[in-house]
Amino acid sequence: MAGTRFLFITKDLQIHKIPIPNECIYKAIPSLANQEVLEVIIHYETINRKPNKLIFVSFQRLLLNANGQYRLTNDEIDERSRNFIEFAYYTPETLSKKEGPLSIPTTLTLPTQIEKECLKDYIKKNMSKLVATGYSVIEREIASRKKINLENKKLIIEASKFRNKRKL
């Protein structure tokens, strides 16, 4: 079986476990009103309904409303998939041939070093079975996000160079 846990990490490094959102609406946490938080989604395997092995972790920065709640809109869903839609099937040369200005890729969210350590401490205290695989999965996901950010940046730079060569 698999399990999922949603966490909010605040600027002052408090971790709040939140219920899985219902129809893209997150449960309100009034004490976090108008704060930006790091949302961490942890996917893990379970044995006897207990977390056993970390599979995947994702990060997203969210701005909570005046009630301490977040609602994921269709526009935000589109924005989260924008990089894939605009860059996934292009080489620098084919991208350079698109009409209009080149789009700037959206940078994938990365946790700060202190947020990462805070998450690792949470896993160690609350999901101790995940420690064996968890830390490496977290590091792998962060490295993957950095690589994707770099690849998207390089793609735009190379596409721009192809455009400049054609203009000469």
WOQUIVEN-V634735 format. One record per helix or strand. SS is the DSSP state (alpha for helix, beta for strand). FROM is the first residue (numbers start at 1). TO is the last residue. If there is no record, write none. Layout:
ss=SS from=FROM to=TO
ss=SS from=FROM to=TO
//
This chain:
ss=beta from=2 to=9
ss=beta from=15 to=18
ss=beta from=22 to=22
ss=beta from=25 to=25
ss=alpha from=30 to=32
ss=beta from=36 to=47
ss=beta from=50 to=63
ss=beta from=71 to=71
ss=alpha from=74 to=80
ss=alpha from=82 to=87
ss=alpha from=92 to=96
ss=alpha from=113 to=126
ss=alpha from=128 to=167
//
